[in-house]
């Protein structure tokens, strides 16, 4: 077993252990014990060590513990480890030495061979965090100290001329030191103000004046006490400022995350989520953000520019290697990382649960992220990945639900076809057989009745086939054949295609003006034929069916009205559902598969229109088709 760490020379330990594994053909385990509260995802050297261990055949395991040597020993005992490889580094405490990890492991594992590999490149000093630390010296804070000490000196001179005691002057300078500590960014300037206070007070207000000599030894004690007080006050002031800064950063982070969460909740599609994510990162970091989708990793990205500069296409072409590497390996790359560190941008992979959503690139502008920027960036990216996961799961669930509904409708259609088509086919077949065998023995009246029955059954089958073909066309990916048509012409053509109904009167009332709309004329004719056939089937003989068109409120409306018994209000909400055939008397007396009105509704939806059913006063039913009117452009 090899113990992993974030040290650059840990790979030497892994190589030494790999040689023994190869020689002994043993099972190899690499263990990393994470201190409690530590996140190793930002330690890029540690991530490289993880990959190097896997490449050498080690099974990488991770534990969390406050006592690293004890956890390593317990894990080794449980797996019955025979050889343990550990890197040896310099002691971290010189004044107060304590037992090294190797000594503790040998005491815990007396029967295990422990190999200590020297870690020459690691030292006892802790590694500095990423990014540049803020410089101590800056001219602004220096001028602030000079101004405060000048004002306090002038005030002290006025006190001295007013014959106040030196104790009051000391109080003024102490106040000046405290103000300087509060207004500056580093403890150094508080100490500088303390030193200036001692020098100015000694030079201007202590005898002999205008020299730095001190005759009274009591003033030396006063200087030391005031210097200590100045150091304490400046330290407290800096600590208070740091606490206030951290609190402000936390509040800002919470506000940004809340705003991001609210916007992500409003996003509907994956593209909307990515747009919110990139815009939030751009506003937070004030840097240009680039997004590479999984289908366009090697192409031009979507760019969210932080300024008006044109994107550098040569830079995008040059750094494609980093984008592809990040997408494949699910790890950061680019500027300030161990992979492609000479590039100008840093790249992050959006990866979760075996699903990759793309790569985000951030132009670094020659400056690494601060700890605060890095933390909030990871939080926002995590929020975005969670939203993408949710959107993907919802989409897959909806697709599965749609597929199940489609399968249910297909099964229902097949059942309806097998049941409803069998009756007319059986009737046609039986009548044809009777005519073939007994045509000469039948009277002319009987033969005519059989011919009419066969024609009626064949016409019904033809109508149902037309509906099924129209449904198939709507269900395919082909677009509607839209053109500008006159509603009057479509109605007239539909009337020529319907069967003759001698027991009913079908009357067409031409509109007073041209009613033009964009439509697929063949499908709208199918709607009108269905409505007219239904009106004839479901109304008593001798009733009238009226068809008309009109233009109203920017819509072209086609109305099919009958004077039959009407449709009960309880059934009006269901008549457009697939396979619904109704329960009233006239409906029960006629064959119906329950697909005609559903087809009418779907055709109107495909056109962006509507179909409604209302009562025809004093009795009867009115079906109203609404399509957006087309106006000729001047």
C-alpha positions as CSV (number, residue, x, y, z in Angstrom):
1,X,0.0,0.0,0.0
2,X,1.2,3.5,-0.8
3,X,0.2,6.6,1.1
4,X,-0.8,9.5,-1.2
5,X,-0.3,13.2,-0.5
6,X,-0.3,16.5,-2.4
7,X,3.5,16.6,-2.5
8,X,5.2,17.0,-6.0
9,X,7.6,14.1,-5.1
10,X,4.8,11.7,-4.1
11,X,5.1,10.2,-7.6
12,X,8.5,8.9,-6.6
13,X,6.8,7.0,-3.8
14,X,4.3,5.6,-6.2
15,X,7.0,4.5,-8.7
16,X,9.0,2.7,-5.9
17,X,5.9,0.9,-4.8
18,X,4.9,0.0,-8.4
19,X,8.3,-1.7,-8.9
20,X,7.6,-4.0,-5.9
21,X,4.1,-4.7,-7.1
22,X,5.4,-5.7,-10.5
23,X,8.0,-7.9,-8.9
24,X,5.7,-9.7,-6.4
25,X,2.5,-9.6,-8.5
26,X,0.7,-8.4,-5.4
27,X,-2.5,-6.4,-5.0
28,X,-1.8,-2.6,-4.9
29,X,-3.8,0.0,-3.0
30,X,-3.2,3.7,-2.8
31,X,-4.7,5.5,0.2
32,X,-5.2,9.2,0.7
33,X,-6.4,10.4,4.2
34,X,-8.1,13.7,3.9
35,X,-8.0,16.0,7.0
36,X,-11.5,16.8,8.3
37,X,-12.9,19.9,6.5
38,X,-10.4,19.9,3.6
39,X,-11.5,19.9,0.0
40,X,-8.9,18.2,-2.3
41,X,-10.7,19.1,-5.5
42,X,-8.6,22.3,-5.9
43,X,-5.3,20.6,-5.1
44,X,-4.2,20.0,-8.7
45,X,-1.0,18.3,-7.7
46,X,-2.9,15.8,-5.6
47,X,-5.3,15.1,-8.5
48,X,-2.3,14.4,-10.7
49,X,-0.9,12.0,-8.1
50,X,-4.3,10.2,-8.0
51,X,-4.2,9.7,-11.8
52,X,-0.5,8.6,-11.7
53,X,-1.4,6.0,-9.1
54,X,-4.2,4.7,-11.2
55,X,-2.0,4.5,-14.3
56,X,0.4,2.4,-12.3
57,X,-2.3,-0.1,-11.4
58,X,-3.2,1.1,-7.9
59,X,-6.7,1.1,-6.5
60,X,-7.1,4.6,-5.1
61,X,-9.1,4.9,-1.9
62,X,-10.0,8.0,0.2
63,X,-10.7,8.4,3.9
64,X,-11.5,11.4,6.1
65,X,-9.8,11.6,9.5
66,X,-8.2,14.0,12.0
67,X,-5.5,11.4,12.9
68,X,-3.8,10.4,9.7
69,X,-1.2,7.9,11.0
70,X,-3.9,6.1,13.1
71,X,-6.3,5.8,10.1
72,X,-3.5,4.5,7.8
73,X,-2.6,1.8,10.3
74,X,-6.2,0.7,10.9
75,X,-6.8,0.5,7.2
76,X,-3.6,-1.5,6.7
77,X,-4.5,-3.9,9.4
78,X,-7.9,-4.5,7.9
79,X,-6.5,-5.3,4.5
80,X,-3.5,-7.2,5.9
81,X,-1.0,-5.0,4.2
82,X,2.6,-6.5,4.1
83,X,4.5,-3.5,2.7
84,X,3.7,0.2,3.3
85,X,5.3,3.0,1.2
86,X,5.4,6.5,2.8
87,X,7.1,9.7,1.7
88,X,9.5,11.2,4.3
89,X,9.5,15.0,4.6
90,X,11.2,17.5,6.8
91,X,9.8,18.0,10.4
92,X,7.3,20.8,10.7
93,X,8.1,21.7,14.2
94,X,11.7,22.6,15.2
95,X,11.3,24.2,18.6
96,X,8.7,21.6,19.7
97,X,9.5,18.4,17.8
98,X,7.0,15.6,17.8
99,X,7.0,12.0,16.6
100,X,7.1,11.8,12.8
101,X,4.5,9.9,10.8
102,X,7.0,7.1,10.1
103,X,7.7,6.6,13.8
104,X,4.0,6.5,14.7
105,X,3.3,4.0,11.8
106,X,6.1,1.7,13.0
107,X,4.7,1.7,16.5
108,X,1.2,1.0,15.1
109,X,2.3,-1.6,12.6
110,X,5.3,-3.6,14.0
111,X,4.8,-6.5,11.7
112,X,4.5,-4.5,8.5
113,X,7.5,-3.5,6.3
114,X,7.4,0.3,6.1
115,X,9.4,1.9,3.3
116,X,10.3,5.6,3.9
117,X,11.0,7.3,0.5
118,X,12.9,10.6,1.0
119,X,10.8,13.6,-0.1
120,X,13.6,16.0,-1.2
121,X,11.4,18.5,-2.9
122,X,9.0,18.8,0.0
123,X,9.8,21.0,2.9
124,X,8.3,21.7,6.2
125,X,6.9,25.0,5.1
126,X,3.3,25.0,4.0
127,X,2.6,25.7,0.4
128,X,1.2,29.1,-0.3
129,X,-2.3,29.1,-1.7
130,X,-2.9,29.9,-5.4
131,X,-2.9,33.5,-6.5
132,X,-0.7,36.4,-5.5
133,X,-0.9,37.8,-2.0
134,X,-1.6,41.4,-1.5
135,X,1.6,43.5,-1.1
136,X,2.2,45.1,2.3
137,X,3.4,48.4,1.0
138,X,1.2,50.8,-1.0
139,X,1.5,54.5,-1.4
140,X,-2.2,55.2,-0.5
141,X,-1.9,53.8,3.0
142,X,1.4,55.6,3.5
143,X,-0.1,58.9,2.6
144,X,-3.0,58.2,4.9
145,X,-0.7,57.6,7.8
146,X,1.3,60.8,7.0
147,X,-1.9,62.9,6.8
148,X,-3.3,61.5,10.1
149,X,0.0,62.1,11.9
150,X,0.3,65.6,10.5
151,X,-3.2,66.5,11.6
152,X,-2.6,65.0,15.1
153,X,0.7,66.9,15.4
154,X,-0.9,70.2,14.5
155,X,-3.6,69.5,17.0
156,X,-1.0,68.6,19.6
157,X,0.9,71.8,18.9
158,X,-2.3,73.8,19.6
159,X,-2.8,71.9,22.9
160,X,0.8,72.6,23.8
161,X,0.4,76.3,23.1
162,X,-2.8,76.2,25.2
163,X,-0.8,74.9,28.1
164,X,-2.5,71.6,28.3
165,X,-0.6,68.7,29.9
166,X,1.4,66.2,27.8
167,X,-1.0,63.5,28.9
168,X,-3.6,65.1,26.6
169,X,-1.1,65.1,23.7
170,X,-0.3,61.4,24.3
171,X,-4.1,60.7,24.1
172,X,-4.3,62.5,20.8
173,X,-1.5,60.5,19.3
174,X,-2.9,57.3,20.6
175,X,-6.2,58.2,18.9
176,X,-4.2,58.9,15.7
177,X,-2.6,55.5,15.8
178,X,-6.0,53.8,16.2
179,X,-7.5,55.8,13.3
180,X,-4.5,54.9,11.1
181,X,-4.9,51.2,11.9
182,X,-8.5,51.3,11.0
183,X,-8.1,53.2,7.7
184,X,-5.1,51.2,6.4
185,X,-4.9,47.7,5.0
186,X,-2.0,46.2,6.9
187,X,-0.7,46.0,10.4
188,X,2.6,47.5,9.2
189,X,1.1,50.9,8.9
190,X,-0.2,50.8,12.5
191,X,3.3,50.1,13.7
192,X,4.6,52.9,11.4
193,X,2.1,55.3,13.0
194,X,3.2,54.2,16.5
195,X,6.9,54.8,15.6
196,X,6.1,58.2,14.1
197,X,4.1,59.1,17.2
198,X,7.1,58.3,19.5
199,X,9.5,60.2,17.3
200,X,7.2,63.3,16.9
201,X,6.2,63.4,20.6
202,X,9.9,63.1,21.7
203,X,11.1,65.6,19.1
204,X,8.4,68.3,19.6
205,X,7.1,68.1,23.1
206,X,9.8,66.6,25.4
207,X,12.7,68.6,26.9
208,X,15.1,69.2,25.3
209,X,12.9,69.9,22.4
210,X,13.8,69.4,18.7
211,X,16.1,66.5,19.6
212,X,15.6,62.8,20.1
213,X,17.3,62.8,23.5
214,X,15.3,61.8,26.6
215,X,16.5,62.9,30.0
216,X,13.5,61.5,32.0
217,X,13.6,57.7,32.0
218,X,9.9,57.6,32.8
219,X,9.2,58.6,29.2
220,X,11.0,55.4,28.0
221,X,8.4,53.4,29.9
222,X,5.7,55.5,28.5
223,X,7.0,54.9,25.0
224,X,7.1,51.1,25.5
225,X,3.6,51.1,26.9
226,X,2.1,53.2,24.2
227,X,3.9,51.2,21.5
228,X,2.4,48.0,22.9
229,X,-1.0,49.7,23.1
230,X,-0.6,50.8,19.5
231,X,0.3,47.3,18.4
232,X,-2.7,45.8,20.2
233,X,-5.1,48.4,18.8
234,X,-3.8,48.0,15.3
235,X,-4.0,44.2,15.5
236,X,-7.6,44.4,16.8
237,X,-8.4,46.9,14.1
238,X,-7.0,44.7,11.4
239,X,-8.8,41.7,12.8
240,X,-12.1,43.6,12.9
241,X,-11.6,44.7,9.3
242,X,-10.9,41.1,8.2
243,X,-14.0,39.9,10.0
244,X,-16.1,42.6,8.3
245,X,-14.5,41.8,4.9
246,X,-15.3,38.0,5.3
247,X,-18.8,38.8,6.4
248,X,-19.3,41.1,3.4
249,X,-17.9,38.4,1.1
250,X,-20.2,35.8,2.6
251,X,-23.2,38.0,2.3
252,X,-22.3,38.8,-1.3
253,X,-21.7,35.1,-2.1
254,X,-25.1,34.2,-0.6
255,X,-26.8,36.9,-2.6
256,X,-25.1,35.8,-5.8
257,X,-26.0,32.2,-5.2
258,X,-29.6,33.1,-4.4
259,X,-29.9,35.2,-7.5
260,X,-28.4,32.3,-9.6
261,X,-30.7,29.8,-8.0
262,X,-33.8,32.0,-8.8
263,X,-32.7,32.5,-12.4
264,X,-31.9,28.8,-12.9
265,X,-35.4,27.9,-11.6
266,X,-36.9,30.1,-14.3
267,X,-34.8,28.6,-17.0
268,X,-36.6,26.0,-19.1
269,X,-34.2,24.4,-21.5
270,X,-30.5,23.4,-21.2
271,X,-29.6,26.4,-23.4
272,X,-31.3,28.7,-21.0
273,X,-29.5,27.2,-18.0
274,X,-26.1,27.6,-19.7
275,X,-26.9,31.2,-20.6
276,X,-27.7,32.0,-17.0
277,X,-24.6,30.2,-15.8
278,X,-22.3,32.0,-18.2
279,X,-23.8,35.4,-17.6
280,X,-23.5,35.0,-13.8
281,X,-19.9,34.0,-14.1
282,X,-19.2,37.0,-16.4
283,X,-20.8,39.4,-13.9
284,X,-19.1,37.8,-10.9
285,X,-15.5,37.6,-12.3
286,X,-15.7,40.5,-14.8
287,X,-14.0,38.2,-17.3
288,X,-14.9,36.9,-20.7
289,X,-16.6,33.5,-20.5
290,X,-16.7,30.9,-23.3
291,X,-18.9,27.8,-23.5
292,X,-18.1,24.7,-25.6
293,X,-21.1,22.4,-26.0
294,X,-20.5,18.6,-26.2
295,X,-21.4,18.6,-29.9
296,X,-19.0,21.5,-30.6
297,X,-15.9,20.9,-28.6
298,X,-13.6,21.6,-31.5
299,X,-15.7,24.4,-33.0
300,X,-16.2,28.1,-32.1
301,X,-17.7,28.5,-28.7
302,X,-20.5,30.8,-27.4
303,X,-18.7,33.9,-26.1
304,X,-20.0,36.1,-23.3
305,X,-17.6,39.0,-23.6
306,X,-16.7,41.2,-20.6
307,X,-15.8,44.1,-22.8
308,X,-16.2,45.3,-26.4
309,X,-13.0,43.6,-27.7
310,X,-13.4,41.2,-30.7
311,X,-12.6,37.6,-29.8
312,X,-9.1,36.4,-30.7
313,X,-9.7,33.5,-33.1
314,X,-6.0,32.6,-33.1
315,X,-6.2,32.2,-29.3
316,X,-9.3,30.0,-29.6
317,X,-7.6,27.8,-32.2
318,X,-4.4,27.5,-30.2
319,X,-6.1,26.4,-27.0
320,X,-8.3,23.7,-28.5
321,X,-6.0,21.1,-27.0
322,X,-6.8,22.2,-23.5
323,X,-10.6,22.2,-24.3
324,X,-10.5,18.7,-25.6
325,X,-8.3,17.5,-22.7
326,X,-10.6,19.0,-20.2
327,X,-13.7,17.4,-21.9
328,X,-12.1,14.0,-22.0
329,X,-10.5,14.0,-18.5
330,X,-13.1,15.9,-16.6
331,X,-10.4,18.1,-14.9
332,X,-9.3,21.7,-14.9
333,X,-6.6,22.8,-17.4
334,X,-5.0,26.0,-18.7
335,X,-3.6,29.0,-16.9
336,X,-2.4,28.4,-13.3
337,X,-2.8,24.6,-13.5
338,X,-0.4,21.8,-14.1
339,X,-1.8,21.0,-17.6
340,X,-1.3,23.6,-20.3
341,X,-0.1,26.3,-17.8
342,X,1.2,28.5,-20.6
343,X,-2.3,29.1,-22.0
344,X,-4.1,32.3,-21.3
345,X,-7.4,30.9,-20.2
346,X,-8.6,28.3,-17.7
347,X,-11.1,25.5,-18.6
348,X,-13.6,23.8,-16.5
349,X,-15.5,20.6,-17.3
350,X,-19.3,20.4,-16.6
351,X,-19.6,16.8,-15.7
352,X,-22.0,14.9,-13.6
353,X,-23.2,11.3,-13.3
354,X,-21.6,10.1,-16.5
355,X,-23.1,13.0,-18.4
356,X,-20.9,15.8,-19.8
357,X,-22.6,19.1,-20.5
358,X,-19.6,20.8,-22.1
359,X,-16.6,23.0,-21.1
360,X,-16.4,26.5,-19.8
361,X,-13.4,28.7,-20.5
362,X,-12.5,31.8,-18.5
363,X,-10.0,34.3,-19.8
364,X,-7.6,34.9,-16.8
365,X,-6.2,38.3,-18.0
366,X,-2.9,37.5,-16.3
367,X,-4.4,37.2,-12.8
368,X,-5.3,34.0,-10.9
369,X,-8.6,33.7,-9.0
370,X,-8.7,34.8,-5.4
371,X,-9.8,32.3,-2.8
372,X,-13.2,34.1,-2.7
373,X,-13.6,34.0,-6.5
374,X,-12.6,30.4,-6.6
375,X,-15.1,29.4,-3.9
376,X,-18.1,31.2,-5.4
377,X,-17.1,30.1,-8.9
378,X,-17.3,26.5,-7.8
379,X,-20.6,27.1,-6.1
380,X,-22.2,28.6,-9.1
381,X,-20.8,25.9,-11.4
382,X,-22.2,23.3,-9.0
383,X,-25.6,25.0,-9.0
384,X,-25.6,25.0,-12.8
385,X,-24.7,21.3,-13.0
386,X,-27.5,20.4,-10.6
387,X,-29.9,22.4,-12.7
388,X,-28.7,20.7,-15.9
389,X,-29.1,17.3,-14.2
390,X,-32.6,18.2,-13.2
391,X,-33.5,19.4,-16.7
392,X,-32.0,16.3,-18.3
393,X,-33.9,14.0,-15.9
394,X,-37.2,15.9,-16.5
395,X,-36.7,15.7,-20.3
396,X,-35.9,12.0,-20.2
397,X,-39.0,11.4,-18.0
398,X,-41.2,13.4,-20.4
399,X,-39.8,11.5,-23.3
400,X,-40.5,8.3,-21.6
401,X,-44.0,9.4,-20.7
402,X,-44.6,10.6,-24.3
403,X,-43.3,7.3,-25.6
404,X,-45.6,5.4,-23.3
405,X,-48.6,7.6,-24.3
406,X,-47.7,7.0,-28.0
407,X,-47.5,3.3,-27.4
408,X,-50.9,3.4,-25.6
409,X,-52.5,5.3,-28.4
410,X,-51.0,2.9,-31.0
411,X,-52.3,-0.1,-29.1
412,X,-55.7,1.6,-28.7
413,X,-55.8,2.4,-32.4
414,X,-54.9,-1.1,-33.4
415,X,-57.6,-2.5,-31.0
416,X,-60.1,-0.1,-32.5
417,X,-59.2,-0.9,-36.0
418,X,-59.3,-4.7,-35.4
419,X,-62.8,-4.3,-33.8
420,X,-64.5,-1.6,-35.8
421,X,-63.2,-2.5,-39.2
422,X,-64.2,-6.2,-38.9
423,X,-67.9,-5.4,-38.9
424,X,-68.1,-3.6,-42.3
425,X,-65.6,-5.9,-43.9
426,X,-67.6,-8.9,-42.8
427,X,-70.8,-7.3,-44.1
428,X,-69.2,-6.5,-47.5
429,X,-67.7,-10.0,-47.7
430,X,-71.1,-11.6,-46.7
431,X,-73.1,-9.5,-49.2
432,X,-70.7,-10.2,-52.0
433,X,-70.9,-14.0,-51.3
434,X,-74.7,-13.9,-51.3
435,X,-74.7,-12.0,-54.6
436,X,-72.3,-14.5,-56.1
437,X,-74.4,-17.5,-55.1
438,X,-78.0,-16.2,-55.1
439,X,-78.1,-13.1,-57.3
440,X,-80.4,-14.7,-59.8
441,X,-82.9,-15.8,-57.1
442,X,-83.1,-12.4,-55.5
443,X,-85.6,-9.7,-56.4
444,X,-84.3,-6.5,-57.9
445,X,-85.3,-4.7,-54.6
446,X,-83.2,-7.1,-52.5
447,X,-80.2,-6.7,-54.8
448,X,-80.5,-2.9,-54.7
449,X,-80.6,-2.9,-50.9
450,X,-77.5,-5.1,-50.7
451,X,-75.7,-2.8,-53.2
452,X,-76.5,0.2,-51.1
453,X,-75.3,-1.6,-47.9
454,X,-72.1,-2.5,-49.5
455,X,-71.6,1.1,-50.8
456,X,-72.3,2.5,-47.3
457,X,-69.8,0.1,-45.7
458,X,-67.2,0.9,-48.3
459,X,-67.7,4.6,-47.9
460,X,-67.4,4.3,-44.1
461,X,-64.2,2.4,-44.5
462,X,-62.9,5.0,-47.0
463,X,-63.6,7.8,-44.5
464,X,-61.9,6.0,-41.7
465,X,-58.8,5.4,-43.9
466,X,-58.7,9.0,-44.8
467,X,-58.7,9.9,-41.1
468,X,-56.0,7.4,-40.2
469,X,-53.8,8.7,-43.1
470,X,-54.3,12.2,-41.9
471,X,-53.3,11.2,-38.3
472,X,-50.2,9.5,-39.7
473,X,-49.3,12.6,-41.5
474,X,-49.6,14.8,-38.4
475,X,-47.5,12.3,-36.4
476,X,-44.7,12.4,-38.9
477,X,-41.9,15.0,-38.9
478,X,-43.0,16.4,-42.2
479,X,-44.1,20.1,-42.2
480,X,-47.6,21.3,-43.1
481,X,-48.0,22.3,-46.8
482,X,-49.1,25.8,-45.9
483,X,-50.4,28.3,-48.5
484,X,-52.8,31.3,-48.5
485,X,-56.3,29.9,-49.2
486,X,-59.8,31.3,-49.3
487,X,-62.0,29.8,-46.7
488,X,-64.9,29.9,-49.2
489,X,-63.0,27.9,-51.8
490,X,-62.0,25.3,-49.3
491,X,-65.6,24.9,-48.1
492,X,-66.9,24.6,-51.7
493,X,-64.3,21.9,-52.5
494,X,-65.1,20.0,-49.3
495,X,-68.8,19.9,-50.2
496,X,-67.9,18.4,-53.6
497,X,-66.0,15.5,-51.8
498,X,-68.7,14.5,-49.3
499,X,-71.2,11.7,-50.1
500,X,-74.7,12.6,-51.1
501,X,-77.2,12.7,-48.2
502,X,-80.7,12.8,-49.7
503,X,-82.3,12.9,-46.2
504,X,-80.5,16.1,-45.2
505,X,-80.1,19.6,-46.6
506,X,-76.5,20.9,-46.6
507,X,-76.5,24.6,-47.3
508,X,-73.5,26.8,-47.9
509,X,-73.7,30.6,-47.1
510,X,-70.8,32.4,-48.8
511,X,-69.1,35.0,-46.7
512,X,-69.6,38.7,-47.3
513,X,-65.8,39.3,-47.8
514,X,-62.8,37.3,-48.7
515,X,-61.6,35.2,-45.7
516,X,-57.9,34.4,-46.4
517,X,-55.8,32.3,-44.1
518,X,-52.6,30.3,-44.3
519,X,-53.6,26.6,-44.1
520,X,-52.9,23.2,-45.4
521,X,-56.0,23.0,-47.6
522,X,-56.2,19.2,-47.8
523,X,-56.1,18.8,-44.0
524,X,-58.7,21.6,-43.4
525,X,-60.9,19.9,-46.0
526,X,-60.6,16.6,-44.0
527,X,-61.8,18.5,-40.9
528,X,-64.8,19.9,-42.7
529,X,-65.7,16.5,-44.2
530,X,-65.5,14.9,-40.7
531,X,-67.7,17.6,-39.2
532,X,-70.3,17.4,-42.1
533,X,-70.5,13.7,-41.9
534,X,-70.9,13.8,-38.1
535,X,-73.7,16.4,-38.5
536,X,-75.6,14.2,-40.9
537,X,-75.1,11.0,-38.8
538,X,-76.1,12.5,-35.5
539,X,-79.1,14.5,-36.6
540,X,-82.6,13.3,-37.6
541,X,-83.6,13.0,-41.2
542,X,-85.0,16.2,-42.7
543,X,-82.8,18.5,-40.7
544,X,-80.5,21.2,-42.1
545,X,-76.7,21.6,-41.9
546,X,-75.3,25.1,-42.6
547,X,-71.7,25.9,-43.4
548,X,-70.4,29.5,-43.5
549,X,-67.2,31.6,-42.9
550,X,-66.6,35.0,-41.5
551,X,-63.7,37.3,-40.4
552,X,-63.7,38.4,-36.8
553,X,-61.0,40.0,-34.6
554,X,-58.2,39.0,-36.9
555,X,-59.4,35.4,-37.2
556,X,-61.0,33.5,-40.0
557,X,-63.9,31.4,-38.5
558,X,-65.6,28.5,-40.3
559,X,-68.9,27.5,-38.7
560,X,-70.6,24.1,-39.2
561,X,-74.1,24.3,-37.6
562,X,-76.9,21.7,-37.5
563,X,-80.4,21.7,-36.1
564,X,-80.3,18.3,-34.3
565,X,-80.7,17.4,-30.7
566,X,-77.4,18.9,-29.7
567,X,-74.6,17.6,-27.4
568,X,-75.1,17.5,-23.7
569,X,-72.8,19.9,-21.7
570,X,-71.3,16.9,-19.8
571,X,-70.0,15.4,-23.1
572,X,-68.7,18.6,-24.7
573,X,-65.4,18.4,-22.8
574,X,-64.8,14.8,-23.9
575,X,-65.9,14.7,-27.6
576,X,-62.4,15.7,-28.8
577,X,-60.7,12.9,-26.9
578,X,-59.3,10.0,-28.9
579,X,-61.7,6.9,-29.1
580,X,-64.5,8.8,-27.4
581,X,-67.8,7.9,-29.2
582,X,-70.4,9.5,-27.0
583,X,-73.4,7.9,-25.2
584,X,-76.5,9.6,-26.7
585,X,-79.0,7.9,-28.8
586,X,-78.1,9.1,-32.3
587,X,-74.4,8.4,-31.6
588,X,-75.1,4.9,-30.5
589,X,-77.1,4.3,-33.6
590,X,-74.1,5.1,-35.9
591,X,-70.8,3.4,-36.2
592,X,-67.9,5.5,-34.9
593,X,-64.2,4.8,-34.1
594,X,-63.9,8.0,-32.0
595,X,-61.0,9.4,-34.0
596,X,-62.7,12.0,-36.2
597,X,-63.1,14.9,-33.8
598,X,-59.7,14.2,-32.1
599,X,-58.1,14.5,-35.6
600,X,-60.0,17.8,-36.2
601,X,-58.5,19.2,-33.0
602,X,-55.0,18.1,-33.7
603,X,-55.1,19.5,-37.3
604,X,-56.3,22.9,-35.9
605,X,-53.5,22.8,-33.2
606,X,-50.9,22.1,-35.9
607,X,-52.2,25.3,-37.7
608,X,-52.0,27.3,-34.5
609,X,-55.8,27.5,-34.4
610,X,-58.7,26.2,-32.3
611,X,-61.9,24.3,-32.7
612,X,-64.8,24.8,-30.3
613,X,-68.3,23.4,-29.9
614,X,-71.3,25.4,-28.7
615,X,-75.1,25.2,-28.8
616,X,-77.1,26.3,-31.8
617,X,-80.2,28.2,-30.6
618,X,-83.0,27.0,-30.3
619,X,-81.5,23.5,-30.8
620,X,-78.6,21.9,-32.4
621,X,-74.8,22.2,-32.4
622,X,-72.2,24.6,-33.8
623,X,-68.6,23.7,-34.5
624,X,-66.3,26.8,-34.9
625,X,-62.9,26.5,-36.6
626,X,-60.6,29.5,-36.0
627,X,-57.5,30.3,-38.0
628,X,-55.3,33.5,-38.0
629,X,-56.4,35.7,-40.9
630,X,-53.9,36.7,-43.6
631,X,-53.9,40.3,-44.8
632,X,-52.5,41.2,-48.2
633,X,-49.5,43.6,-47.9
634,X,-49.7,46.8,-49.8
